[in-house]
Amino acid sequence: MKVLVTGSAGFIGSSVVMKLLERGDTVFGIDNHNDYYDPALKEARLDRFNNHKNYKHLRLNLEDKVGILECFNVHRPDRVINLAAQAGVRYSLTNPHAYIDANIQGFINILEACRHFECKHLTYASSSSVYGGNTKLPFSEHDAVDHPVSLYAATKKANELMAHTYSHLYGMPTTGLRFFTVYGPWGRPDMALFLFTKAILEGRPIDVYNHGEMTRDFTFIDDIVEGVIRVNDKTALSNKDFDSLNPDPGSSNAPYRVFNIGNSRPTPLMDYIKAIETSLDMVAEKIFLPLQPGDVPATSSNTSELEKWVGFKPSTPVESGVAQFVDWYRDFYKV
């Protein structure tokens, strides 16, 4: 199988590429290596597989319409996994245009390329952030997601709407995956686990938002990768029982699906911090702060639809996942 993975030097993308190569797929990767966080980490991720005989890497912006079309024309992927995006809720408060460029303009370029070159299935990253102001837990794909509380969330909701339009108009199978707080080795430096670990080792205090009264459905990278690849392999189908008088937000009479992919074990933030402290054998100095704009106090995933579709449920305990990250961090940064 020929698979195109965007964001291939990113946290999730690089891990997906490695798994695809391990099983024998031919993989083409796209990444723009921007400086949203340290590009050296992206290069290090890429170095793990860049010389693999079945891998080809392209340094390209998704916003480059001509470049994206040329990539598809040359490589003709069977399936596409779109993981490139401008990530982060708080960054969207100060750099909104970056989200429109990458997440909207970039995504329409991917959709158009998939349409013109008859891609068999597009799997793309959505986010648990789309649930926004919804406080009904656990979050379900059958619930409406019409009240985003950050521009990042709004762009991810827009991606789902755009994908559905292409599934409806052109019969193009698309599947969106709503990731829940992904963490683990090779993770992003702007995420809490990375920030906390670095600060604790350097003897600096950590910022704890909403005075520690937060809960997250932390999901380990290996579970995310397994889910992404299983979904990639199973082409989205139309829901033959779809009722247009009572439409289900999670499916359609077009070949379109969206799935939650989370650990289904909501963890209080203070317990997460405790797991980091235990793994480091150190105690963090904590600065308790109010909830930040664009943030939500709690997330929790109902993954029953994903389990029914691909027979998989994330299950890595937070304590185990955090310990694996800390081991990686100490080894990678020699601390």
Secondary structure, 3 states (H helix, E strand, C coil): CEEEEECCCCHHHHHHHHHHHHCCCEEEEEECCCCCCCHHHHHHHHHCCCCCCCEEEEECCCCCHHHHHHHHHHHCCCEEEECCCCCCCCHHHHCHHHHHHHHHHHHHHHHHHHHHCCCCEEEEEEEHHHHCCCCCCCECCCCCCCCCCCHHHHHHHHHHHHHHHHHHHHCCCEEEEEECCEECCCCCCCCHHHHHHHHHHCCCCEEEHHHHCCEECCEEHHHHHHHHHHHHHCCCCCCCCCCCCCCCCCCCCCCEEEEEECCCCCEEHHHHHHHHHHHHCCCCCEEECCCCCCCCCECCECCHHHHHHHCCCCCCCHHHHHHHHHHHHHHHHCC
